[in-house]
Each structure stands twice: as structure tokens, then as C-alpha cells.
């Protein structure tokens, strides 16, 4: 996932507008992914821009998407 995220960021830097929305991927608890480009802060900024609320990190746990369960998609 991290490799796909980095490729998407490279595409964005090259001016490509339609990139893979990797920032929408969270873990099973709704926590953000610390190894994505820009870390949890960049992921949180993209999610907040889409209207999501992010709760601050708790101890060693990264920030979390509030009420993420209602946005889950079954594949």
C-alpha cells in the first residue's frame, strides 16, 4: 500500500489530477497509516478536506477517523 501511495504522490507532483486515493485507507480501528507519504498529518489533511473528522493520537496510536465505520465499503 505504501508503494502505491508513493506512486500516487509522484503522479500528483507530475501534474496528474486523477490519482489513487490512498489516503482513504485506514487500519481496522480507523487509525491513519504512519508510513504513507507525509505521515498521518498529510493523510489527516486530505481526509479533513473530504469532510472527515480526525481524532488526535492517543499515546503511541496514530490519529483516527471518527465514525469511520459508517464509511466502510464491502468488497
N, CA, C and O atoms as a Tripos MOL2 file, in Angstrom:
@<TRIPOS>MOLECULE
protein
  300   299    75     0     0
PROTEIN
NO_CHARGES

@<TRIPOS>ATOM
      1 N           0.8270   -1.1830    0.0000 N.3       1 UNK1
      2 CA          0.0000    0.0000    0.0000 C.3       1 UNK1
      3 C           0.8740    1.2510    0.0000 C.2       1 UNK1
      4 O           0.5730    2.2350   -0.6750 O.2       1 UNK1
      5 N           1.9690    1.1940    0.7750 N.am      2 UNK2
      6 CA          2.8470    2.3580    0.8450 C.3       2 UNK2
      7 C           3.4500    2.6700   -0.5240 C.2       2 UNK2
      8 O           3.5810    3.8360   -0.8950 O.2       2 UNK2
      9 N           3.8150    1.6300   -1.2740 N.am      3 UNK3
     10 CA          4.3980    1.8310   -2.5930 C.3       3 UNK3
     11 C           3.3780    2.4770   -3.5330 C.2       3 UNK3
     12 O           3.7190    3.3770   -4.3000 O.2       3 UNK3
     13 N           2.1340    2.0200   -3.4710 N.am      4 UNK4
     14 CA          1.0730    2.6140   -4.2970 C.3       4 UNK4
     15 C           0.8550    4.0750   -3.9070 C.2       4 UNK4
     16 O           0.6330    4.9270   -4.7680 O.2       4 UNK4
     17 N           0.9190    4.3600   -2.6100 N.am      5 UNK5
     18 CA          0.7440    5.7290   -2.1320 C.3       5 UNK5
     19 C           1.8660    6.6300   -2.6430 C.2       5 UNK5
     20 O           1.6200    7.7560   -3.0740 O.2       5 UNK5
     21 N           3.0930    6.1280   -2.5920 N.am      6 UNK6
     22 CA          4.2190    6.9220   -3.0740 C.3       6 UNK6
     23 C           4.1240    7.1660   -4.5820 C.2       6 UNK6
     24 O           4.4490    8.2510   -5.0630 O.2       6 UNK6
     25 N           3.6760    6.1470   -5.3230 N.am      7 UNK7
     26 CA          3.4950    6.3150   -6.7710 C.3       7 UNK7
     27 C           2.4180    7.3570   -7.0640 C.2       7 UNK7
     28 O           2.5720    8.1760   -7.9690 O.2       7 UNK7
     29 N           1.3350    7.3230   -6.3010 N.am      8 UNK8
     30 CA          0.2660    8.3070   -6.4860 C.3       8 UNK8
     31 C           0.7800    9.7220   -6.2110 C.2       8 UNK8
     32 O           0.4390   10.6590   -6.9320 O.2       8 UNK8
     33 N           1.5900    9.8730   -5.1820 N.am      9 UNK9
     34 CA          2.1510   11.1910   -4.8660 C.3       9 UNK9
     35 C           3.0910   11.6650   -5.9700 C.2       9 UNK9
     36 O           3.1090   12.8500   -6.3020 O.2       9 UNK9
     37 N           3.8670   10.7520   -6.5370 N.am     10 UNK10
     38 CA          4.7360   11.1310   -7.6570 C.3      10 UNK10
     39 C           3.9010   11.6010   -8.8360 C.2      10 UNK10
     40 O           4.2430   12.5870   -9.4880 O.2      10 UNK10
     41 N           2.8060   10.8970   -9.1130 N.am     11 UNK11
     42 CA          1.9130   11.3170  -10.1960 C.3      11 UNK11
     43 C           1.3410   12.7070   -9.9170 C.2      11 UNK11
     44 O           1.2750   13.5460  -10.8160 O.2      11 UNK11
     45 N           0.9310   12.9470   -8.6770 N.am     12 UNK12
     46 CA          0.3760   14.2530   -8.3190 C.3      12 UNK12
     47 C           1.4120   15.3580   -8.5250 C.2      12 UNK12
     48 O           1.0820   16.4460   -8.9980 O.2      12 UNK12
     49 N           2.6580   15.0750   -8.1710 N.am     13 UNK13
     50 CA          3.7230   16.0670   -8.3530 C.3      13 UNK13
     51 C           4.0050   16.3220   -9.8310 C.2      13 UNK13
     52 O           4.4890   17.3910  -10.2040 O.2      13 UNK13
     53 N           3.6980   15.3300  -10.6700 N.am     14 UNK14
     54 CA          3.8730   15.4820  -12.1110 C.3      14 UNK14
     55 C           2.6700   16.1490  -12.7750 C.2      14 UNK14
     56 O           2.6300   16.2880  -13.9980 O.2      14 UNK14
     57 N           1.6920   16.5620  -11.9690 N.am     15 UNK15
     58 CA          0.5420   17.2750  -12.5010 C.3      15 UNK15
     59 C          -0.6490   16.4090  -12.8600 C.2      15 UNK15
     60 O          -1.6320   16.9110  -13.4050 O.2      15 UNK15
     61 N          -0.5830   15.1250  -12.5670 N.am     16 UNK16
     62 CA         -1.7090   14.2330  -12.8540 C.3      16 UNK16
     63 C          -2.7560   14.4280  -11.7570 C.2      16 UNK16
     64 O          -2.4590   14.2810  -10.5710 O.2      16 UNK16
     65 N          -3.9650   14.7560  -12.1590 N.am     17 UNK17
     66 CA         -5.0200   15.0610  -11.1870 C.3      17 UNK17
     67 C          -5.7410   13.8110  -10.6860 C.2      17 UNK17
     68 O          -6.1580   13.7600   -9.5290 O.2      17 UNK17
     69 N          -5.8890   12.8190  -11.5340 N.am     18 UNK18
     70 CA         -6.6590   11.6230  -11.1850 C.3      18 UNK18
     71 C          -5.7110   10.5540  -10.6350 C.2      18 UNK18
     72 O          -5.2060    9.7180  -11.3840 O.2      18 UNK18
     73 N          -5.4740   10.5900   -9.3120 N.am     19 UNK19
     74 CA         -4.5670    9.6300   -8.6870 C.3      19 UNK19
     75 C          -5.3390    8.6940   -7.7520 C.2      19 UNK19
     76 O          -6.4710    8.9810   -7.3610 O.2      19 UNK19
     77 N          -4.7170    7.5900   -7.4090 N.am     20 UNK20
     78 CA         -5.3140    6.6310   -6.4800 C.3      20 UNK20
     79 C          -5.5020    7.3000   -5.1250 C.2      20 UNK20
     80 O          -4.5410    7.8430   -4.5810 O.2      20 UNK20
     81 N          -6.7120    7.2800   -4.5600 N.am     21 UNK21
     82 CA         -6.9810    7.9470   -3.2780 C.3      21 UNK21
     83 C          -6.5150    7.0920   -2.0860 C.2      21 UNK21
     84 O          -7.3280    6.6630   -1.2680 O.2      21 UNK21
     85 N          -5.2310    6.8580   -2.0030 N.am     22 UNK22
     86 CA         -4.6450    6.0030   -0.9690 C.3      22 UNK22
     87 C          -4.9360    6.5020    0.4430 C.2      22 UNK22
     88 O          -4.9830    5.7000    1.3760 O.2      22 UNK22
     89 N          -5.1320    7.8030    0.6180 N.am     23 UNK23
     90 CA         -5.3440    8.3930    1.9380 C.3      23 UNK23
     91 C          -6.6340    7.9140    2.5870 C.2      23 UNK23
     92 O          -6.8490    8.1390    3.7780 O.2      23 UNK23
     93 N          -7.4920    7.2570    1.8180 N.am     24 UNK24
     94 CA         -8.7520    6.7390    2.3690 C.3      24 UNK24
     95 C          -8.5800    5.3900    3.0570 C.2      24 UNK24
     96 O          -9.5320    4.8620    3.6310 O.2      24 UNK24
     97 N          -7.3850    4.8350    3.0040 N.am     25 UNK25
     98 CA         -7.1160    3.5430    3.6330 C.3      25 UNK25
     99 C          -6.7010    3.7710    5.0820 C.2      25 UNK25
    100 O          -5.7640    4.5210    5.3580 O.2      25 UNK25
    101 N          -7.4060    3.1180    6.0030 N.am     26 UNK26
    102 CA         -7.0900    3.1680    7.4290 C.3      26 UNK26
    103 C          -7.0060    1.7300    7.9440 C.2      26 UNK26
    104 O          -7.4040    0.7980    7.2450 O.2      26 UNK26
    105 N          -6.4920    1.5480    9.1540 N.am     27 UNK27
    106 CA         -6.4420    0.1980    9.6870 C.3      27 UNK27
    107 C          -7.8120   -0.1950   10.2320 C.2      27 UNK27
    108 O          -8.7560    0.5920   10.1590 O.2      27 UNK27
    109 N          -7.9290   -1.4040   10.7790 N.am     28 UNK28
    110 CA         -9.2360   -1.9090   11.2140 C.3      28 UNK28
    111 C          -9.8410   -1.1320   12.3760 C.2      28 UNK28
    112 O         -11.0270   -1.2820   12.6690 O.2      28 UNK28
    113 N          -9.0410   -0.3070   13.0380 N.am     29 UNK29
    114 CA         -9.5440    0.5400   14.1270 C.3      29 UNK29
    115 C          -9.8110    1.9720   13.6660 C.2      29 UNK29
    116 O         -10.2340    2.8150   14.4570 O.2      29 UNK29
    117 N          -9.5620    2.2410   12.3850 N.am     30 UNK30
    118 CA         -9.7740    3.5850   11.8550 C.3      30 UNK30
    119 C          -8.5730    4.4940   11.9870 C.2      30 UNK30
    120 O          -8.6590    5.6880   11.7040 O.2      30 UNK30
    121 N          -7.4340    3.9250   12.4230 N.am     31 UNK31
    122 CA         -6.2260    4.7370   12.6070 C.3      31 UNK31
    123 C          -5.5510    5.0140   11.2640 C.2      31 UNK31
    124 O          -5.6040    4.2010   10.3420 O.2      31 UNK31
    125 N          -4.9230    6.1670   11.1830 N.am     32 UNK32
    126 CA         -4.2120    6.5700    9.9820 C.3      32 UNK32
    127 C          -2.9070    5.7900    9.8560 C.2      32 UNK32
    128 O          -2.4100    5.2180   10.8260 O.2      32 UNK32
    129 N          -2.3670    5.7790    8.6430 N.am     33 UNK33
    130 CA         -1.1830    4.9830    8.3290 C.3      33 UNK33
    131 C           0.0800    5.8440    8.4290 C.2      33 UNK33
    132 O           0.2830    6.7250    7.5940 O.2      33 UNK33
    133 N           0.9180    5.6120    9.4190 N.am     34 UNK34
    134 CA          2.0930    6.4650    9.6210 C.3      34 UNK34
    135 C           3.1380    6.3920    8.5120 C.2      34 UNK34
    136 O           3.9610    7.3000    8.3960 O.2      34 UNK34
    137 N           3.1300    5.3380    7.6910 N.am     35 UNK35
    138 CA          4.1500    5.2060    6.6470 C.3      35 UNK35
    139 C           3.7120    5.7540    5.2920 C.2      35 UNK35
    140 O           4.4590    5.6530    4.3180 O.2      35 UNK35
    141 N           2.5150    6.3300    5.2160 N.am     36 UNK36
    142 CA          2.0870    6.9630    3.9680 C.3      36 UNK36
    143 C           2.8820    8.2510    3.7700 C.2      36 UNK36
    144 O           3.3850    8.8200    4.7380 O.2      36 UNK36
    145 N           3.0000    8.7180    2.5250 N.am     37 UNK37
    146 CA          3.7380    9.9590    2.2700 C.3      37 UNK37
    147 C           3.2170   11.1170    3.1280 C.2      37 UNK37
    148 O           2.0160   11.3840    3.1670 O.2      37 UNK37
    149 N           4.1280   11.7890    3.8030 N.am     38 UNK38
    150 CA          3.7440   12.9150    4.6500 C.3      38 UNK38
    151 C           3.2640   12.5030    6.0290 C.2      38 UNK38
    152 O           2.9630   13.3600    6.8590 O.2      38 UNK38
    153 N           3.1880   11.1970    6.2860 N.am     39 UNK39
    154 CA          2.7640   10.6910    7.5860 C.3      39 UNK39
    155 C           1.2920   10.9460    7.8700 C.2      39 UNK39
    156 O           0.5380   11.3620    6.9900 O.2      39 UNK39
    157 N           0.8990   10.6930    9.1040 N.am     40 UNK40
    158 CA         -0.5110   10.8580    9.4690 C.3      40 UNK40
    159 C          -1.0360   12.2840    9.2930 C.2      40 UNK40
    160 O          -2.2270   12.4880    9.0570 O.2      40 UNK40
    161 N          -0.1440   13.2660    9.4080 N.am     41 UNK41
    162 CA         -0.5830   14.6590    9.2640 C.3      41 UNK41
    163 C          -1.0850   14.9300    7.8480 C.2      41 UNK41
    164 O          -2.1190   15.5720    7.6650 O.2      41 UNK41
    165 N          -0.3610   14.4450    6.8560 N.am     42 UNK42
    166 CA         -0.7720   14.6580    5.4640 C.3      42 UNK42
    167 C          -2.0420   13.8710    5.1490 C.2      42 UNK42
    168 O          -2.9270   14.3650    4.4510 O.2      42 UNK42
    169 N          -2.1270   12.6420    5.6660 N.am     43 UNK43
    170 CA         -3.3210   11.8310    5.4380 C.3      43 UNK43
    171 C          -4.5290   12.4980    6.0970 C.2      43 UNK43
    172 O          -5.6080   12.5590    5.5080 O.2      43 UNK43
    173 N          -4.3410   12.9940    7.3140 N.am     44 UNK44
    174 CA         -5.4290   13.6670    8.0230 C.3      44 UNK44
    175 C          -5.9000   14.9000    7.2560 C.2      44 UNK44
    176 O          -7.1010   15.1560    7.1630 O.2      44 UNK44
    177 N          -4.9680   15.6540    6.7140 N.am     45 UNK45
    178 CA         -5.3320   16.8640    5.9640 C.3      45 UNK45
    179 C          -6.2000   16.5160    4.7550 C.2      45 UNK45
    180 O          -7.1830   17.2040    4.4770 O.2      45 UNK45
    181 N          -5.8370   15.4450    4.0360 N.am     46 UNK46
    182 CA         -6.6340   15.0410    2.8670 C.3      46 UNK46
    183 C          -8.0200   14.5660    3.2990 C.2      46 UNK46
    184 O          -9.0190   14.8950    2.6580 O.2      46 UNK46
    185 N          -8.0800   13.8010    4.3730 N.am     47 UNK47
    186 CA         -9.3750   13.2960    4.8480 C.3      47 UNK47
    187 C         -10.2600   14.4270    5.3620 C.2      47 UNK47
    188 O         -11.4650   14.4360    5.1110 O.2      47 UNK47
    189 N          -9.6710   15.3740    6.0750 N.am     48 UNK48
    190 CA        -10.4380   16.5160    6.5670 C.3      48 UNK48
    191 C         -10.9700   17.3460    5.4020 C.2      48 UNK48
    192 O         -12.0750   17.8850    5.4740 O.2      48 UNK48
    193 N         -10.1930   17.4480    4.3410 N.am     49 UNK49
    194 CA        -10.6340   18.1780    3.1500 C.3      49 UNK49
    195 C         -11.8740   17.5170    2.5360 C.2      49 UNK49
    196 O         -12.6990   18.1860    1.9130 O.2      49 UNK49
    197 N         -11.9940   16.2020    2.7170 N.am     50 UNK50
    198 CA        -13.1500   15.4600    2.2140 C.3      50 UNK50
    199 C         -14.3090   15.4450    3.2140 C.2      50 UNK50
    200 O         -15.3530   14.8510    2.9470 O.2      50 UNK50
    201 N         -14.1250   16.0970    4.3590 N.am     51 UNK51
    202 CA        -15.2200   16.2250    5.3100 C.3      51 UNK51
    203 C         -15.1710   15.2890    6.5080 C.2      51 UNK51
    204 O         -16.1070   15.2700    7.3070 O.2      51 UNK51
    205 N         -14.1070   14.5140    6.6530 N.am     52 UNK52
    206 CA        -13.9840   13.6030    7.7870 C.3      52 UNK52
    207 C         -13.4260   14.3310    8.9990 C.2      52 UNK52
    208 O         -12.7000   15.3170    8.8700 O.2      52 UNK52
    209 N         -13.7730   13.8340   10.1700 N.am     53 UNK53
    210 CA        -13.2380   14.3730   11.4100 C.3      53 UNK53
    211 C         -12.1650   13.4230   11.9200 C.2      53 UNK53
    212 O         -12.3690   12.2100   11.9660 O.2      53 UNK53
    213 N         -11.0290   13.9760   12.3000 N.am     54 UNK54
    214 CA         -9.9070   13.1830   12.7730 C.3      54 UNK54
    215 C          -9.7160   13.4460   14.2640 C.2      54 UNK54
    216 O          -9.6360   14.5930   14.7030 O.2      54 UNK54
    217 N          -9.6450   12.3560   15.0350 N.am     55 UNK55
    218 CA         -9.3700   12.4920   16.4630 C.3      55 UNK55
    219 C          -7.8560   12.4430   16.6570 C.2      55 UNK55
    220 O          -7.1690   11.7290   15.9270 O.2      55 UNK55
    221 N          -7.3320   13.1780   17.6150 N.am     56 UNK56
    222 CA         -5.8770   13.2180   17.8220 C.3      56 UNK56
    223 C          -5.3250   11.8530   18.2380 C.2      56 UNK56
    224 O          -6.0590   10.9640   18.6700 O.2      56 UNK56
    225 N          -4.0100   11.7230   18.0930 N.am     57 UNK57
    226 CA         -3.3740   10.4790   18.5010 C.3      57 UNK57
    227 C          -3.5110   10.2740   19.9980 C.2      57 UNK57
    228 O          -3.6000   11.2330   20.7650 O.2      57 UNK57
    229 N          -3.5270    9.0090   20.4050 N.am     58 UNK58
    230 CA         -3.6170    8.6590   21.8220 C.3      58 UNK58
    231 C          -2.3980    7.8290   22.1850 C.2      58 UNK58
    232 O          -2.2820    6.6760   21.7680 O.2      58 UNK58
    233 N          -1.4910    8.4060   22.9570 N.am     59 UNK59
    234 CA         -0.2620    7.7020   23.3100 C.3      59 UNK59
    235 C           0.5420    7.4010   22.0650 C.2      59 UNK59
    236 O           0.9510    8.3120   21.3460 O.2      59 UNK59
    237 N           0.7710    6.1160   21.8080 N.am     60 UNK60
    238 CA          1.5380    5.7210   20.6270 C.3      60 UNK60
    239 C           0.6540    5.4220   19.4280 C.2      60 UNK60
    240 O           1.1640    5.1520   18.3410 O.2      60 UNK60
    241 N          -0.6720    5.4640   19.6060 N.am     61 UNK61
    242 CA         -1.5760    5.2040   18.4880 C.3      61 UNK61
    243 C          -1.6980    6.4560   17.6280 C.2      61 UNK61
    244 O          -1.8200    7.5650   18.1470 O.2      61 UNK61
    245 N          -1.6640    6.2710   16.2910 N.am     62 UNK62
    246 CA         -1.8020    7.4340   15.4050 C.3      62 UNK62
    247 C          -3.2200    8.0080   15.4500 C.2      62 UNK62
    248 O          -4.1200    7.3930   16.0210 O.2      62 UNK62
    249 N          -3.4170    9.1770   14.8520 N.am     63 UNK63
    250 CA         -4.7630    9.7590   14.7940 C.3      63 UNK63
    251 C          -5.7380    8.7850   14.1490 C.2      63 UNK63
    252 O          -5.3430    7.8370   13.4710 O.2      63 UNK63
    253 N          -7.0160    9.0400   14.3780 N.am     64 UNK64
    254 CA         -8.0640    8.1070   13.9460 C.3      64 UNK64
    255 C          -9.2030    8.8700   13.2650 C.2      64 UNK64
    256 O          -9.4900   10.0160   13.6110 O.2      64 UNK64
    257 N          -9.8420    8.2210   12.2970 N.am     65 UNK65
    258 CA        -11.0150    8.8050   11.6370 C.3      65 UNK65
    259 C         -12.2170    8.5450   12.5320 C.2      65 UNK65
    260 O         -12.5210    7.3980   12.8620 O.2      65 UNK65
    261 N         -12.8900    9.6010   12.9170 N.am     66 UNK66
    262 CA        -14.0710    9.4890   13.7820 C.3      66 UNK66
    263 C         -15.2260    8.8670   13.0000 C.2      66 UNK66
    264 O         -15.4840    9.2550   11.8610 O.2      66 UNK66
    265 N         -15.9120    7.9140   13.6010 N.am     67 UNK67
    266 CA        -17.0650    7.2360   12.9830 C.3      67 UNK67
    267 C         -16.7260    6.6260   11.6280 C.2      67 UNK67
    268 O         -17.5490    6.6430   10.7120 O.2      67 UNK67
    269 N         -15.5120    6.0860   11.5000 N.am     68 UNK68
    270 CA        -15.0920    5.5500   10.2000 C.3      68 UNK68
    271 C         -15.9530    4.3850    9.7390 C.2      68 UNK68
    272 O         -16.0510    4.1300    8.5380 O.2      68 UNK68
    273 N         -16.5780    3.6750   10.6680 N.am     69 UNK69
    274 CA        -17.3830    2.5070   10.3170 C.3      69 UNK69
    275 C         -18.5130    2.8010    9.3580 C.2      69 UNK69
    276 O         -18.8870    1.9450    8.5560 O.2      69 UNK69
    277 N         -19.0640    4.0020    9.4310 N.am     70 UNK70
    278 CA        -20.1840    4.3110    8.5400 C.3      70 UNK70
    279 C         -19.7210    4.6060    7.1010 C.2      70 UNK70
    280 O         -20.5460    4.7680    6.2020 O.2      70 UNK70
    281 N         -18.4020    4.6720    6.8930 N.am     71 UNK71
    282 CA        -17.8740    4.9350    5.5540 C.3      71 UNK71
    283 C         -17.2670    3.6910    4.9070 C.2      71 UNK71
    284 O         -16.7770    3.7530    3.7790 O.2      71 UNK71
    285 N         -17.2990    2.5580    5.6230 N.am     72 UNK72
    286 CA        -16.6780    1.3410    5.1060 C.3      72 UNK72
    287 C         -17.4080    0.8230    3.8770 C.2      72 UNK72
    288 O         -18.6250    0.9560    3.7500 O.2      72 UNK72
    289 N         -16.6450    0.2390    2.9870 N.am     73 UNK73
    290 CA        -17.1860   -0.3360    1.7600 C.3      73 UNK73
    291 C         -16.8520   -1.8250    1.7690 C.2      73 UNK73
    292 O         -15.6930   -2.1950    1.9550 O.2      73 UNK73
    293 N         -17.8400   -2.6730    1.5740 N.am     74 UNK74
    294 CA        -17.5970   -4.1090    1.4810 C.3      74 UNK74
    295 C         -17.2220   -4.4500    0.0510 C.2      74 UNK74
    296 O         -17.9030   -4.0650   -0.8990 O.2      74 UNK74
    297 N         -16.1320   -5.1760   -0.0810 N.am     75 UNK75
    298 CA        -15.6750   -5.5680   -1.4050 C.3      75 UNK75
    299 C         -15.9670   -7.0420   -1.6440 C.2      75 UNK75
    300 O         -15.6550   -7.5680   -2.7120 O.2      75 UNK75
@<TRIPOS>BOND
     1     1     2 1
     2     2     3 1
     3     3     4 2
     4     3     5 am
     5     5     6 1
     6     6     7 1
     7     7     8 2
     8     7     9 am
     9     9    10 1
    10    10    11 1
    11    11    12 2
    12    11    13 am
    13    13    14 1
    14    14    15 1
    15    15    16 2
    16    15    17 am
    17    17    18 1
    18    18    19 1
    19    19    20 2
    20    19    21 am
    21    21    22 1
    22    22    23 1
    23    23    24 2
    24    23    25 am
    25    25    26 1
    26    26    27 1
    27    27    28 2
    28    27    29 am
    29    29    30 1
    30    30    31 1
    31    31    32 2
    32    31    33 am
    33    33    34 1
    34    34    35 1
    35    35    36 2
    36    35    37 am
    37    37    38 1
    38    38    39 1
    39    39    40 2
    40    39    41 am
    41    41    42 1
    42    42    43 1
    43    43    44 2
    44    43    45 am
    45    45    46 1
    46    46    47 1
    47    47    48 2
    48    47    49 am
    49    49    50 1
    50    50    51 1
    51    51    52 2
    52    51    53 am
    53    53    54 1
    54    54    55 1
    55    55    56 2
    56    55    57 am
    57    57    58 1
    58    58    59 1
    59    59    60 2
    60    59    61 am
    61    61    62 1
    62    62    63 1
    63    63    64 2
    64    63    65 am
    65    65    66 1
    66    66    67 1
    67    67    68 2
    68    67    69 am
    69    69    70 1
    70    70    71 1
    71    71    72 2
    72    71    73 am
    73    73    74 1
    74    74    75 1
    75    75    76 2
    76    75    77 am
    77    77    78 1
    78    78    79 1
    79    79    80 2
    80    79    81 am
    81    81    82 1
    82    82    83 1
    83    83    84 2
    84    83    85 am
    85    85    86 1
    86    86    87 1
    87    87    88 2
    88    87    89 am
    89    89    90 1
    90    90    91 1
    91    91    92 2
    92    91    93 am
    93    93    94 1
    94    94    95 1
    95    95    96 2
    96    95    97 am
    97    97    98 1
    98    98    99 1
    99    99   100 2
   100    99   101 am
   101   101   102 1
   102   102   103 1
   103   103   104 2
   104   103   105 am
   105   105   106 1
   106   106   107 1
   107   107   108 2
   108   107   109 am
   109   109   110 1
   110   110   111 1
   111   111   112 2
   112   111   113 am
   113   113   114 1
   114   114   115 1
   115   115   116 2
   116   115   117 am
   117   117   118 1
   118   118   119 1
   119   119   120 2
   120   119   121 am
   121   121   122 1
   122   122   123 1
   123   123   124 2
   124   123   125 am
   125   125   126 1
   126   126   127 1
   127   127   128 2
   128   127   129 am
   129   129   130 1
   130   130   131 1
   131   131   132 2
   132   131   133 am
   133   133   134 1
   134   134   135 1
   135   135   136 2
   136   135   137 am
   137   137   138 1
   138   138   139 1
   139   139   140 2
   140   139   141 am
   141   141   142 1
   142   142   143 1
   143   143   144 2
   144   143   145 am
   145   145   146 1
   146   146   147 1
   147   147   148 2
   148   147   149 am
   149   149   150 1
   150   150   151 1
   151   151   152 2
   152   151   153 am
   153   153   154 1
   154   154   155 1
   155   155   156 2
   156   155   157 am
   157   157   158 1
   158   158   159 1
   159   159   160 2
   160   159   161 am
   161   161   162 1
   162   162   163 1
   163   163   164 2
   164   163   165 am
   165   165   166 1
   166   166   167 1
   167   167   168 2
   168   167   169 am
   169   169   170 1
   170   170   171 1
   171   171   172 2
   172   171   173 am
   173   173   174 1
   174   174   175 1
   175   175   176 2
   176   175   177 am
   177   177   178 1
   178   178   179 1
   179   179   180 2
   180   179   181 am
   181   181   182 1
   182   182   183 1
   183   183   184 2
   184   183   185 am
   185   185   186 1
   186   186   187 1
   187   187   188 2
   188   187   189 am
   189   189   190 1
   190   190   191 1
   191   191   192 2
   192   191   193 am
   193   193   194 1
   194   194   195 1
   195   195   196 2
   196   195   197 am
   197   197   198 1
   198   198   199 1
   199   199   200 2
   200   199   201 am
   201   201   202 1
   202   202   203 1
   203   203   204 2
   204   203   205 am
   205   205   206 1
   206   206   207 1
   207   207   208 2
   208   207   209 am
   209   209   210 1
   210   210   211 1
   211   211   212 2
   212   211   213 am
   213   213   214 1
   214   214   215 1
   215   215   216 2
   216   215   217 am
   217   217   218 1
   218   218   219 1
   219   219   220 2
   220   219   221 am
   221   221   222 1
   222   222   223 1
   223   223   224 2
   224   223   225 am
   225   225   226 1
   226   226   227 1
   227   227   228 2
   228   227   229 am
   229   229   230 1
   230   230   231 1
   231   231   232 2
   232   231   233 am
   233   233   234 1
   234   234   235 1
   235   235   236 2
   236   235   237 am
   237   237   238 1
   238   238   239 1
   239   239   240 2
   240   239   241 am
   241   241   242 1
   242   242   243 1
   243   243   244 2
   244   243   245 am
   245   245   246 1
   246   246   247 1
   247   247   248 2
   248   247   249 am
   249   249   250 1
   250   250   251 1
   251   251   252 2
   252   251   253 am
   253   253   254 1
   254   254   255 1
   255   255   256 2
   256   255   257 am
   257   257   258 1
   258   258   259 1
   259   259   260 2
   260   259   261 am
   261   261   262 1
   262   262   263 1
   263   263   264 2
   264   263   265 am
   265   265   266 1
   266   266   267 1
   267   267   268 2
   268   267   269 am
   269   269   270 1
   270   270   271 1
   271   271   272 2
   272   271   273 am
   273   273   274 1
   274   274   275 1
   275   275   276 2
   276   275   277 am
   277   277   278 1
   278   278   279 1
   279   279   280 2
   280   279   281 am
   281   281   282 1
   282   282   283 1
   283   283   284 2
   284   283   285 am
   285   285   286 1
   286   286   287 1
   287   287   288 2
   288   287   289 am
   289   289   290 1
   290   290   291 1
   291   291   292 2
   292   291   293 am
   293   293   294 1
   294   294   295 1
   295   295   296 2
   296   295   297 am
   297   297   298 1
   298   298   299 1
   299   299   300 2
@<TRIPOS>SUBSTRUCTURE
     1 UNK1         2 RESIDUE 1 A UNK
     2 UNK2         6 RESIDUE 1 A UNK
     3 UNK3        10 RESIDUE 1 A UNK
     4 UNK4        14 RESIDUE 1 A UNK
     5 UNK5        18 RESIDUE 1 A UNK
     6 UNK6        22 RESIDUE 1 A UNK
     7 UNK7        26 RESIDUE 1 A UNK
     8 UNK8        30 RESIDUE 1 A UNK
     9 UNK9        34 RESIDUE 1 A UNK
    10 UNK10       38 RESIDUE 1 A UNK
    11 UNK11       42 RESIDUE 1 A UNK
    12 UNK12       46 RESIDUE 1 A UNK
    13 UNK13       50 RESIDUE 1 A UNK
    14 UNK14       54 RESIDUE 1 A UNK
    15 UNK15       58 RESIDUE 1 A UNK
    16 UNK16       62 RESIDUE 1 A UNK
    17 UNK17       66 RESIDUE 1 A UNK
    18 UNK18       70 RESIDUE 1 A UNK
    19 UNK19       74 RESIDUE 1 A UNK
    20 UNK20       78 RESIDUE 1 A UNK
    21 UNK21       82 RESIDUE 1 A UNK
    22 UNK22       86 RESIDUE 1 A UNK
    23 UNK23       90 RESIDUE 1 A UNK
    24 UNK24       94 RESIDUE 1 A UNK
    25 UNK25       98 RESIDUE 1 A UNK
    26 UNK26      102 RESIDUE 1 A UNK
    27 UNK27      106 RESIDUE 1 A UNK
    28 UNK28      110 RESIDUE 1 A UNK
    29 UNK29      114 RESIDUE 1 A UNK
    30 UNK30      118 RESIDUE 1 A UNK
    31 UNK31      122 RESIDUE 1 A UNK
    32 UNK32      126 RESIDUE 1 A UNK
    33 UNK33      130 RESIDUE 1 A UNK
    34 UNK34      134 RESIDUE 1 A UNK
    35 UNK35      138 RESIDUE 1 A UNK
    36 UNK36      142 RESIDUE 1 A UNK
    37 UNK37      146 RESIDUE 1 A UNK
    38 UNK38      150 RESIDUE 1 A UNK
    39 UNK39      154 RESIDUE 1 A UNK
    40 UNK40      158 RESIDUE 1 A UNK
    41 UNK41      162 RESIDUE 1 A UNK
    42 UNK42      166 RESIDUE 1 A UNK
    43 UNK43      170 RESIDUE 1 A UNK
    44 UNK44      174 RESIDUE 1 A UNK
    45 UNK45      178 RESIDUE 1 A UNK
    46 UNK46      182 RESIDUE 1 A UNK
    47 UNK47      186 RESIDUE 1 A UNK
    48 UNK48      190 RESIDUE 1 A UNK
    49 UNK49      194 RESIDUE 1 A UNK
    50 UNK50      198 RESIDUE 1 A UNK
    51 UNK51      202 RESIDUE 1 A UNK
    52 UNK52      206 RESIDUE 1 A UNK
    53 UNK53      210 RESIDUE 1 A UNK
    54 UNK54      214 RESIDUE 1 A UNK
    55 UNK55      218 RESIDUE 1 A UNK
    56 UNK56      222 RESIDUE 1 A UNK
    57 UNK57      226 RESIDUE 1 A UNK
    58 UNK58      230 RESIDUE 1 A UNK
    59 UNK59      234 RESIDUE 1 A UNK
    60 UNK60      238 RESIDUE 1 A UNK
    61 UNK61      242 RESIDUE 1 A UNK
    62 UNK62      246 RESIDUE 1 A UNK
    63 UNK63      250 RESIDUE 1 A UNK
    64 UNK64      254 RESIDUE 1 A UNK
    65 UNK65      258 RESIDUE 1 A UNK
    66 UNK66      262 RESIDUE 1 A UNK
    67 UNK67      266 RESIDUE 1 A UNK
    68 UNK68      270 RESIDUE 1 A UNK
    69 UNK69      274 RESIDUE 1 A UNK
    70 UNK70      278 RESIDUE 1 A UNK
    71 UNK71      282 RESIDUE 1 A UNK
    72 UNK72      286 RESIDUE 1 A UNK
    73 UNK73      290 RESIDUE 1 A UNK
    74 UNK74      294 RESIDUE 1 A UNK
    75 UNK75      298 RESIDUE 1 A UNK
